[in-house]
């Protein structure tokens, strides 16, 4: 019994053709694109079927490579559409700070430096020397230097709240930094989960494609085995 191949239109024995119902659905879509009259009652010769199988494997591999590139572009675009959460907290606070707060920061910075210690020690030494020399007829602050003690007490009373104001500003900066770090870390975690979901979907899709390729390759090998 001879039948006609729906692709090459040749009349061949029934043993040299494959019925349409035995062709895998993934390959059928390629056959239908080349042969509009293909239907469930059609036949296809082994040579044409093997060509469509090879074409399917090649198309799938090319498509997989293109999907990887498309995934990279999609991820970049997804990250680009979102606003950047990281910001410089120091610049934000400096722009909103008042004149008194800026003065407090500078006083605290100067009061905690070796320049202040050396300068303050020099002033004390000069003060003590001037009021201890016997050459002066009447020192303005004789021993036990009561005026000096008063000046030091006033300086400590004024310097302490100024330093506390600077420390309060530093604590505000620390709180803003912690909040900013939390937002950045949260965004990073969500983006990582988003990427994992995409990768899982891609891997599942690839496993399905690989299974189809394996099935088609198995058919090719069986066909080659029968010919040999």
Order of alpha helices (4+ residues) and beta strands (2+ residues): beta-beta-beta-alpha-beta-alpha-alpha-alpha-alpha-alpha
